[in-house]
Amino acid sequence: MKFLKFYLFILLNFSVLAGQVMTITSDRSVIVRYIDGNEQYLNEGDTIEILDPENWKRHIRIIKTSNPLAKRGAAILGNNRYNELVSQGYLKRKSLAAIEENILVVNAPIEIELANKKKVILQPGDTLKLGAKDGWKRKISVLSSASGVKGDAAIGDQTLNGYISDKVVKKQVAPSSATILQNEDALDLLFKRFSFPKDKENEIEDESSDEAFYTNTECPKSEKTFKLRKSTSIISVPGKYDTIPEGTVVKTSISENGVCRFSVVGLPQGSRLAISDFPTLAATYPSNMGIDNLDEVEDPNSILNLEKGLVFKLPDGAKVRAVGRRTGKSYSFDANDRIEIVGKHTNGSYIVKRNGERFEYRLDANALDELNNAGALSINFNDTAGNIMSNNSFNTAVEYDEVDCQLNNSNEVDDTYADDEDYESCRDKTIKTNKGPLKPNDYLSNILDFKTGVGDVDSALIDTYTECISKSMLSGTANNAAPSCKKDSHGNVIPQKIRERVKNSKGQFYSRLADKRPRACANRKTSEYLAKSFLSAASCLGVDPKEFFPIINHESHFQPTAVSPTFATGIGQIIPKTYNDFYQAFRESKSYIDRNHSLARKIQRLNESVAYENYEKNDRPVRRLTAYMLAHLQDKVKSNDPNCAGLKRMYNDPYKGKTHADVVKQENIRLCAPSNPSEDFFISMIMYQQNKKYSTYMLNEINKVSKKKMSKDKVREFSKILSRWMYNGGEKGIYTVFELFAKDLSHNRVEELGRNGRITGKKLVNKSLADLSTDEFKNYFSHYLKYRYNSKSTSRKNEVASYVPGTGGTGGIDGDLAVTEGRGKRECGN
């Protein structure tokens, strides 16, 4: 009998017949997936109809939603996730009659049509009751109004849904006794001032343009091992993470039911996650497993740990550089040398012995790890086993006696920077490519002009950032261009595309790099040149190099010719739309400056906070980027400061194209001297500074209407974080989500997150921006971006959400900075 009662309880509570209507009880607790792979959250009060199950998924129909990015109609939920939502109370049964009886309160004037066809305006505070849908209209009943109008009426159904999404009307709820703001509507009114009514340049660009790449529709073959280029969403499984971090190594399995299956076999360096945090067999959609997201690698299980006692030889033709611990001179090791690891240096390099000698060397860790990851080392297992059992090798390395010794210098390398063990030696390094063997820096000598002067910068700063940039370059992508930099008779680079158009197996056209090269080698010559150019631009514009370094460290790892799968190009990874927008504003400001226009003189006062506040509060005469240039660059483009030489060159001969095609036709020019790398540094820094100025103003205005004030340090830190996010997600894209987050926080609607980043089912009560720590702000805002950022692509949402904090301690601006600084002793960014 007890068993029967239990069975009936389960049946009644967890089994729902097809056609049952259910309502969501908590904001963003339910995430649905559309047929095109796009994912969206549903809010409290949204309703869905449960349809038939199929394999692992359950079909549903979205009847009503207040999420402006979600659409009504067919969608799916995982069966396991569906049962979990029902058991936790996030999905509850509701009759259709109850749904239609929602009472709404009007927040702003709206027009309705009475039964006698007369149109009237309802005012804020008026209430109405929803009725049934009647064709394109929705029947309503006016319950109370300031004008005395009552009774049956109608309103366009789509119009009403828009009002609900924009919160022009909202469900009648009991007023909260706790409020953060002095005036409940103050924040709403404030954000209306921050809108972007005429700023077309702030429209969010969908980077998935047809020319950039195609939507992948096939899963990769099984039993292949890949490293993920970006964080990737997977089908949710209860108790497991639903996002795989960038840099994770996965092994594919047999795919079925239209999804790609794989197991996680290796996590990126520094990750706080464990493989057990993910499903044993994860599943995702083919759109997430395309050529733009996968690099084929060796199975980590076939790669050895490079530990004390390991004895090995290099593969034929390979050479690595080592530095004598006593002499400081550089030596070349090749396939004839028997190498034994005896320890690890504090800077990360391996301490080794060669051919049984008693002398020790420091061997470049990046070069050796690269060979090991490719499975290229030849291991002497007998000698290795003996060393590990004796366990004497490591002690030797730690207790090394710095006595005078005469080394055999037969393999000594003649290197200008032989005493600088922190930099890669590119001379003997050869990489296999699809166009034959290649020395990584050979192509840079034809692209960059190392002889060009780059201003006057403090030598101590140059030393610091030369090392920082060299460490950053070690993590660079293998997706680099080798543009033609041939010049015409006037000394100008001849325009040429760096991409070629090809067709895939499905007959779809997409673009790929015409001449793909490996990452540039991080030798001192290259690193120092890039450091001087970076610091020169920062000095000219008044940018703190420690604040801006993390952005370029994440975007391109200072690789001068890096190109993303969507053709974001160069050190700043600037997409064609941003490039066009920048120069449109640059040419506009140049026109005002050259004519000595009164507007140029007036806007130059925007350096003052009061003047900028007046600019934002009144009808802006020019868009923000143009205003920033007029306010901050007029003196710099006219000065003789050698650090501003690159900016003056851009000003005197600005790019004149206007369309995406114009950029593509001459994209090689952006990657050749004299544009590369100076132009990218100036564009990226100016865009960042303009975003920061706007973010600071916005946060200060929020402070004025908040009871609890953020400190100046917190405003400065949050502004930096938002500006970094805007660099990737756009000013409007990030602002839109921040507006939602700030409003929800002020009205106690933000879902509490646990340590694992998952919703706990509770709300953040009586919390304001002033109460959030830096890490809390990043985590909560990242969570909002994951489900609120305006993009049709789930992978794009994940990319934006993880852009600053990364995933599980790796990737993103923060994770990449930790990796770069972990390779050396310098503090490169903050």
Secondary structure as GFF3:
##gff-version 3
##sequence-region A 1 830
A	DSSP	alpha_helix	2	14	.	.	.	ID=ss1
A	DSSP	beta_strand	21	24	.	.	.	ID=ss2
A	DSSP	beta_strand	30	33	.	.	.	ID=ss3
A	DSSP	beta_strand	39	42	.	.	.	ID=ss4
A	DSSP	beta_strand	47	54	.	.	.	ID=ss5
A	DSSP	beta_strand	57	64	.	.	.	ID=ss6
A	DSSP	beta_strand	73	78	.	.	.	ID=ss7
A	DSSP	alpha_helix	79	87	.	.	.	ID=ss8
A	DSSP	beta_strand	91	93	.	.	.	ID=ss9
A	DSSP	alpha_helix	96	100	.	.	.	ID=ss10
A	DSSP	beta_strand	103	106	.	.	.	ID=ss11
A	DSSP	beta_strand	110	114	.	.	.	ID=ss12
A	DSSP	beta_strand	119	122	.	.	.	ID=ss13
A	DSSP	beta_strand	127	134	.	.	.	ID=ss14
A	DSSP	beta_strand	137	144	.	.	.	ID=ss15
A	DSSP	beta_strand	151	156	.	.	.	ID=ss16
A	DSSP	alpha_helix	157	165	.	.	.	ID=ss17
A	DSSP	beta_strand	169	171	.	.	.	ID=ss18
A	DSSP	alpha_helix	186	193	.	.	.	ID=ss19
A	DSSP	three_ten_helix	200	202	.	.	.	ID=ss20
A	DSSP	beta_strand	225	228	.	.	.	ID=ss21
A	DSSP	beta_strand	232	233	.	.	.	ID=ss22
A	DSSP	beta_strand	243	244	.	.	.	ID=ss23
A	DSSP	beta_strand	249	252	.	.	.	ID=ss24
A	DSSP	beta_strand	260	266	.	.	.	ID=ss25
A	DSSP	three_ten_helix	275	277	.	.	.	ID=ss26
A	DSSP	beta_strand	282	284	.	.	.	ID=ss27
A	DSSP	three_ten_helix	286	288	.	.	.	ID=ss28
A	DSSP	beta_strand	294	296	.	.	.	ID=ss29
A	DSSP	three_ten_helix	300	302	.	.	.	ID=ss30
A	DSSP	beta_strand	311	313	.	.	.	ID=ss31
A	DSSP	beta_strand	320	324	.	.	.	ID=ss32
A	DSSP	beta_strand	330	333	.	.	.	ID=ss33
A	DSSP	beta_strand	339	344	.	.	.	ID=ss34
A	DSSP	beta_strand	350	354	.	.	.	ID=ss35
A	DSSP	beta_strand	361	363	.	.	.	ID=ss36
A	DSSP	alpha_helix	365	373	.	.	.	ID=ss37
A	DSSP	beta_strand	378	379	.	.	.	ID=ss38
A	DSSP	alpha_helix	381	390	.	.	.	ID=ss39
A	DSSP	alpha_helix	393	398	.	.	.	ID=ss40
A	DSSP	beta_strand	431	433	.	.	.	ID=ss41
A	DSSP	beta_strand	436	438	.	.	.	ID=ss42
A	DSSP	three_ten_helix	444	446	.	.	.	ID=ss43
A	DSSP	alpha_helix	459	473	.	.	.	ID=ss44
A	DSSP	beta_strand	480	481	.	.	.	ID=ss45
A	DSSP	beta_strand	499	503	.	.	.	ID=ss46
A	DSSP	beta_strand	509	513	.	.	.	ID=ss47
A	DSSP	beta_strand	516	517	.	.	.	ID=ss48
A	DSSP	alpha_helix	524	541	.	.	.	ID=ss49
A	DSSP	alpha_helix	545	555	.	.	.	ID=ss50
A	DSSP	alpha_helix	576	594	.	.	.	ID=ss51
A	DSSP	alpha_helix	598	603	.	.	.	ID=ss52
A	DSSP	three_ten_helix	604	607	.	.	.	ID=ss53
A	DSSP	alpha_helix	609	617	.	.	.	ID=ss54
A	DSSP	alpha_helix	624	632	.	.	.	ID=ss55
A	DSSP	alpha_helix	634	638	.	.	.	ID=ss56
A	DSSP	three_ten_helix	642	644	.	.	.	ID=ss57
A	DSSP	alpha_helix	645	652	.	.	.	ID=ss58
A	DSSP	alpha_helix	660	665	.	.	.	ID=ss59
A	DSSP	alpha_helix	667	670	.	.	.	ID=ss60
A	DSSP	alpha_helix	678	704	.	.	.	ID=ss61
A	DSSP	alpha_helix	712	729	.	.	.	ID=ss62
A	DSSP	alpha_helix	731	746	.	.	.	ID=ss63
A	DSSP	beta_strand	751	753	.	.	.	ID=ss64
A	DSSP	beta_strand	759	763	.	.	.	ID=ss65
A	DSSP	three_ten_helix	769	771	.	.	.	ID=ss66
A	DSSP	alpha_helix	774	788	.	.	.	ID=ss67
A	DSSP	alpha_helix	794	801	.	.	.	ID=ss68
A	DSSP	alpha_helix	812	822	.	.	.	ID=ss69
###
